[in-house]
Amino acid sequence: MELQLSNFNFMLLVIATVLITAAGYVINDYFDTKTDKVNRPDNILVGTKINRRMAILLHVILNLIGISLGIYLSYIIGEIYLSLLFIFIPGILWFYSTTYKRQLLIGNIVVAILTALVPILVIVFEMPLLNTAYSEILISYRIDFSYLFYWVCVFGFFAFLTTLIREIIKDIEDFEGDCAFGSKTLPIIVGVKKSKIIIFILGLFTIISLLYILLVFLNDTLSIIYFTIFLIFPLIILLYKLFRAEKKSDYHFLSNLTKGIMLSGILYSVLANFIIIHSFV
């Protein structure tokens, strides 16, 4: 059995996702100009290198191209209703920038869910084509591709947890600016110490989840080595340094470390592909 989404259409799916994400970043920077002057004054683009009118125009253009590609792909696979995702997500990103990110945990959870949707989006577009191409085999052997969907959902779940951890860390890092402009982020409402405890619980749950997946579903040597070195050990370092963090630079380091862990989680798919291929040789 082979994947049915062509390389060209997969590329279009990636481009659509990247463009809509980029549009989200643009509009977020547009509405965050004041807080960014306090939180990260050296990284302000909108209002300095890009004027505000151009930022809105760029936001519209990126979204229009991304949505158009999403509608085209939905039509190609015969599931036009999926185009609603590409219309719905830009709207969510707009409200995130204007409202959600300043509310207790809502903005954090929204970003975490949208990040988790990125890998899941691929299998959502692949499944209809697989079911059509192998319908006779699926019916004859009374099987389906649910295992493939669950496999990808694990990547999405990992992306959700690590993104949520990073979002709360960023809120601690941006405490000063968010507090000055009336945001109701988790560190402002419950305090930095309690926010650290919540991050610790999320991190510990992530480690336990990884160990469960490793011991129950993945028992090969390569996966054990990869999980230990690139996922579990960095998460332990993250939790250790979290409670020693005091300065803004400490939280910035933790935010970047979390991004590295997220990248390592994605790159495991390359190793998994290698393991699967050589298991059947």
C-alpha positions as CSV (number, residue, x, y, z in Angstrom):
1,M,0.0,0.0,0.0
2,E,1.2,3.5,-0.9
3,L,0.1,7.0,0.2
4,Q,-2.2,8.6,-2.4
5,L,-1.7,12.3,-1.9
6,S,0.7,13.3,-4.7
7,N,3.9,15.1,-3.9
8,F,2.6,18.2,-5.6
9,N,-0.6,18.3,-3.7
10,F,1.2,17.6,-0.4
11,M,3.5,20.5,-1.2
12,L,0.4,22.7,-1.8
13,L,-1.0,21.5,1.6
14,V,2.2,22.5,3.3
15,I,2.3,25.9,1.5
16,A,-1.4,26.6,2.5
17,T,-0.6,25.8,6.1
18,V,2.6,27.9,6.2
19,L,0.8,30.9,4.5
20,I,-2.1,30.9,7.0
21,T,0.3,30.5,9.9
22,A,2.4,33.4,8.5
23,A,-0.8,35.5,8.2
24,G,-1.5,34.7,11.9
25,Y,1.9,35.9,12.9
26,V,1.5,39.1,10.9
27,I,-1.8,40.0,12.5
28,N,-0.5,39.0,15.9
29,D,2.4,41.4,15.5
30,Y,0.0,44.1,14.3
31,F,-2.1,44.0,17.5
32,D,0.9,43.4,19.8
33,T,3.0,46.4,18.9
34,K,2.5,48.1,22.3
35,T,3.2,45.0,24.4
36,D,6.2,44.1,22.2
37,K,7.8,47.5,23.0
38,V,8.1,46.3,26.6
39,N,8.6,42.5,26.1
40,R,10.8,42.4,23.0
41,P,11.7,45.9,21.8
42,D,14.5,44.7,19.5
43,N,12.1,42.4,17.5
44,I,9.4,44.8,16.5
45,L,8.6,44.7,12.7
46,V,5.1,46.2,12.3
47,G,5.4,50.0,12.7
48,T,9.1,50.0,12.1
49,K,10.3,47.9,9.1
50,I,6.7,47.3,7.9
51,N,4.0,50.0,8.1
52,R,0.7,49.0,9.6
53,R,-1.3,49.3,6.4
54,M,1.2,47.0,4.6
55,A,0.9,44.5,7.4
56,I,-2.9,44.3,7.0
57,L,-2.5,43.9,3.2
58,L,0.1,41.2,3.7
59,H,-2.2,39.4,6.2
60,V,-5.1,39.5,3.7
61,I,-3.0,38.3,0.7
62,L,-1.4,35.4,2.7
63,N,-4.8,34.3,3.9
64,L,-6.5,34.5,0.5
65,I,-3.7,32.3,-1.1
66,G,-3.8,29.8,1.8
67,I,-7.6,29.5,1.8
68,S,-7.7,29.2,-2.0
69,L,-5.2,26.3,-1.9
70,G,-7.1,24.7,0.9
71,I,-10.4,24.9,-1.1
72,Y,-8.6,23.5,-4.2
73,L,-7.2,20.5,-2.3
74,S,-10.5,19.8,-0.6
75,Y,-12.1,19.7,-4.1
76,I,-9.3,17.5,-5.5
77,I,-9.8,14.8,-2.8
78,G,-13.6,15.0,-3.1
79,E,-14.1,16.3,0.5
80,I,-15.1,19.9,-0.1
81,Y,-16.3,20.4,3.5
82,L,-12.6,20.2,4.6
83,S,-12.2,23.7,3.0
84,L,-14.1,25.0,6.0
85,L,-10.9,24.4,8.1
86,F,-8.9,26.8,6.0
87,I,-11.7,29.4,6.4
88,F,-12.2,28.8,10.1
89,I,-8.6,28.8,11.2
90,P,-7.7,32.3,10.0
91,G,-10.7,33.6,11.9
92,I,-9.6,31.9,15.0
93,L,-6.1,33.4,14.6
94,W,-7.6,36.8,14.2
95,F,-9.6,36.5,17.4
96,Y,-6.6,35.0,19.2
97,S,-4.6,38.1,18.4
98,T,-7.4,40.5,19.4
99,T,-8.9,38.8,22.4
100,Y,-8.0,35.2,23.2
101,K,-4.3,35.6,24.0
102,R,-5.1,38.1,26.7
103,Q,-7.5,35.7,28.5
104,L,-6.7,33.1,31.1
105,L,-5.4,30.0,29.3
106,I,-7.8,30.4,26.3
107,G,-5.1,31.8,24.0
108,N,-2.6,29.1,25.1
109,I,-5.0,26.3,24.4
110,V,-6.1,27.7,21.1
111,V,-2.5,27.9,19.9
112,A,-1.8,24.4,21.2
113,I,-4.8,22.9,19.4
114,L,-3.9,24.7,16.1
115,T,-0.4,23.3,16.4
116,A,-1.7,19.8,17.0
117,L,-3.9,20.1,13.9
118,V,-0.8,20.6,11.6
119,P,0.2,16.9,11.5
120,I,-3.4,15.7,11.8
121,L,-4.3,17.8,8.8
122,V,-2.1,15.7,6.6
123,I,-3.8,12.4,7.5
124,V,-7.2,14.0,7.2
125,F,-6.5,14.8,3.6
126,E,-4.8,11.4,3.0
127,M,-7.5,9.1,4.5
128,P,-10.3,9.7,1.9
129,L,-7.8,8.9,-0.9
130,L,-6.6,5.7,0.8
131,N,-10.1,4.5,1.5
132,T,-11.0,5.0,-2.2
133,A,-7.8,3.4,-3.5
134,Y,-7.9,0.3,-1.3
135,S,-11.7,0.0,-0.7
136,E,-11.9,-3.6,-2.0
137,I,-9.0,-4.8,0.2
138,L,-10.4,-3.0,3.2
139,I,-13.8,-4.6,2.7
140,S,-12.4,-8.1,2.0
141,Y,-10.2,-8.2,5.1
142,R,-12.5,-6.1,7.3
143,I,-9.8,-3.6,8.1
144,D,-9.4,0.1,8.0
145,F,-6.7,2.8,8.3
146,S,-7.6,3.8,11.8
147,Y,-4.2,2.7,13.1
148,L,-2.6,5.2,10.8
149,F,-4.8,8.0,12.0
150,Y,-4.1,7.1,15.7
151,W,-0.3,7.1,14.9
152,V,-0.5,10.7,13.5
153,C,-2.7,11.8,16.4
154,V,0.1,10.8,18.8
155,F,2.3,13.4,17.1
156,G,-0.5,15.9,17.4
157,F,-0.9,15.1,21.1
158,F,2.8,15.6,21.7
159,A,2.6,18.9,19.7
160,F,-0.3,20.0,21.9
161,L,1.4,19.3,25.2
162,T,4.8,20.9,24.3
163,T,3.1,23.9,22.7
164,L,1.0,24.5,25.8
165,I,4.2,24.3,27.9
166,R,6.0,26.8,25.7
167,E,3.0,29.2,25.6
168,I,2.9,29.3,29.4
169,I,6.7,29.8,29.6
170,K,6.3,32.7,27.1
171,D,3.6,34.2,29.3
172,I,6.0,34.2,32.2
173,E,8.7,35.7,30.0
174,D,6.3,38.4,28.9
175,F,4.9,39.0,32.4
176,E,6.0,42.7,32.6
177,G,4.5,43.8,29.3
178,D,1.3,41.8,29.6
179,C,0.7,43.1,33.1
180,A,1.2,46.7,32.0
181,F,-1.5,46.4,29.3
182,G,-4.1,44.5,31.3
183,S,-3.7,41.0,29.9
184,K,-5.1,38.1,32.1
185,T,-2.5,35.5,31.4
186,L,-1.9,32.5,33.7
187,P,1.2,34.0,35.5
188,I,-0.7,37.3,36.1
189,I,-3.8,35.6,37.5
190,V,-2.3,32.8,39.6
191,G,1.3,34.0,39.9
192,V,4.6,32.8,38.5
193,K,5.2,30.1,41.1
194,K,1.9,28.4,40.5
195,S,2.4,28.7,36.8
196,K,5.7,26.9,37.2
197,I,3.9,24.1,39.0
198,I,1.4,23.8,36.2
199,I,4.2,23.6,33.6
200,F,5.9,21.0,35.8
201,I,2.8,18.8,35.8
202,L,2.4,19.2,32.0
203,G,6.1,18.3,31.5
204,L,5.9,15.3,33.8
205,F,2.7,14.1,32.1
206,T,4.5,14.4,28.7
207,I,7.5,12.4,30.0
208,I,5.1,9.7,31.4
209,S,3.2,9.6,28.1
210,L,6.5,9.2,26.1
211,L,7.6,6.4,28.4
212,Y,4.2,4.7,28.0
213,I,4.4,4.9,24.2
214,L,8.0,3.7,24.2
215,L,7.4,0.7,26.5
216,V,4.0,-0.4,25.1
217,F,4.2,0.3,21.4
218,L,7.9,0.9,20.6
219,N,10.4,-1.5,21.9
220,D,13.2,-1.2,19.3
221,T,16.6,-0.1,20.3
222,L,16.7,3.0,17.9
223,S,13.5,4.4,19.3
224,I,14.6,3.8,22.9
225,I,17.9,5.7,22.2
226,Y,16.1,8.5,20.3
227,F,13.4,9.0,22.9
228,T,15.9,9.0,25.8
229,I,18.5,11.4,24.3
230,F,16.3,13.8,22.3
231,L,13.0,13.9,24.1
232,I,13.0,12.6,27.7
233,F,16.4,13.9,28.8
234,P,15.8,17.4,27.4
235,L,12.4,17.5,29.1
236,I,14.0,16.6,32.4
237,I,16.5,19.4,31.9
238,L,13.6,21.7,31.1
239,L,11.8,20.9,34.3
240,Y,15.0,21.2,36.4
241,K,15.9,24.6,35.0
242,L,12.3,25.8,35.2
243,F,12.4,26.0,39.0
244,R,15.9,27.7,38.9
245,A,14.7,30.3,36.4
246,E,14.4,33.9,37.6
247,K,15.4,36.3,34.9
248,K,13.7,37.0,31.6
249,S,16.7,35.4,29.8
250,D,16.2,32.2,31.7
251,Y,12.6,31.8,30.4
252,H,13.7,32.8,26.9
253,F,16.2,29.9,27.1
254,L,13.4,27.5,28.3
255,S,11.2,28.6,25.4
256,N,13.9,27.9,22.9
257,L,14.6,24.5,24.6
258,T,10.9,23.6,24.3
259,K,11.1,24.5,20.5
260,G,14.0,22.1,20.2
261,I,12.1,19.3,21.9
262,M,9.1,19.9,19.6
263,L,11.5,19.7,16.6
264,S,12.9,16.5,17.9
265,G,9.4,15.1,18.2
266,I,8.7,15.9,14.6
267,L,12.0,14.5,13.4
268,Y,11.2,11.1,15.0
269,S,8.9,10.5,12.1
270,V,12.1,10.3,9.9
271,L,13.5,7.6,12.2
272,A,10.1,5.8,12.3
273,N,10.0,5.7,8.5
274,F,13.5,4.2,8.5
275,I,12.5,1.6,11.1
276,I,9.3,0.6,9.2
277,I,11.0,0.3,5.9
278,H,13.8,-1.9,7.2
279,S,11.3,-4.0,9.2
280,F,9.8,-5.3,5.9
281,V,13.1,-5.7,4.0
